[in-house]
Amino acid sequence: MRPTARRTCLVTGANRGLGLEFTRQLVADGTFVIGACRSPGTARSLRALLDQNSGIVVLMDVADSASVRAAAAEASRNQP
């Protein structure tokens, strides 16, 4: 990775608990976060934490391979 490149991390279960805390810490460190959760519409704390400069929220259910593929496609379209 180039020294000037910005790190990007995917956090699953990012809307609550440990996932939300990991997201907070990564954003504070300057990382672009892809916050994945099953219910983005109700993920108010996650949406408040992430803006266009710090990350995106994507719908993803890790138990559903089609959902994972769709989240990967959305994330690749919306990264800086």
C-alpha positions in Angstrom: 0.0 0.0 0.0 1.3 3.4 -0.9 2.0 5.7 2.1 -0.5 8.3 0.8 -3.3 5.7 0.2 -6.2 5.8 2.7 -7.1 2.6 4.4 -10.6 1.1 3.9 -12.2 -1.4 6.3 -15.4 -3.4 6.2 -17.1 -3.8 9.5 -20.0 -6.2 9.7 -22.7 -5.7 12.4 -21.6 -2.1 12.4 -24.9 -0.7 13.6 -24.5 -1.8 17.3 -22.3 -3.3 19.9 -18.7 -4.1 19.1 -19.2 -3.4 15.4 -20.3 0.2 16.1 -17.4 0.7 18.5 -14.9 -0.7 16.0 -16.4 1.7 13.4 -16.0 4.7 15.8 -12.4 3.8 16.4 -11.6 3.3 12.8 -13.2 6.6 11.8 -11.3 8.4 14.5 -8.1 6.9 13.0 -8.9 8.3 9.6 -10.0 5.0 8.0 -12.8 4.9 5.4 -15.4 2.5 6.8 -17.9 0.4 5.0 -20.4 -0.2 7.7 -22.5 -3.3 6.9 -25.7 -4.2 8.7 -29.0 -6.0 8.0 -31.2 -3.0 8.7 -29.5 0.2 7.4 -32.8 2.1 7.7 -32.8 1.8 11.4 -29.0 2.3 12.0 -29.3 5.8 13.2 -26.1 5.8 15.3 -24.1 4.3 12.4 -25.5 6.8 9.9 -24.7 9.7 12.3 -21.1 8.5 12.6 -20.5 8.0 8.9 -20.6 10.7 6.3 -19.4 10.8 2.7 -15.8 11.4 3.9 -15.7 8.8 6.6 -17.6 5.9 5.1 -20.8 4.4 3.8 -23.6 2.2 5.2 -24.5 -0.9 3.2 -27.2 -3.6 3.5 -25.6 -7.0 4.1 -26.6 -10.2 5.7 -23.4 -12.3 6.0 -25.5 -15.5 5.9 -26.9 -14.7 2.4 -24.3 -14.9 -0.4 -26.4 -12.7 -2.8 -26.6 -10.0 -0.1 -22.8 -10.1 0.3 -22.3 -9.8 -3.5 -24.7 -6.9 -3.7 -23.0 -5.1 -0.7 -19.6 -5.6 -2.4 -20.8 -4.1 -5.6 -22.4 -1.1 -3.8 -19.2 -0.6 -1.7 -17.0 -0.7 -4.9 -19.2 2.0 -6.5 -19.0 4.3 -3.4 -15.4 4.2 -2.2 -13.3 7.3 -2.4 
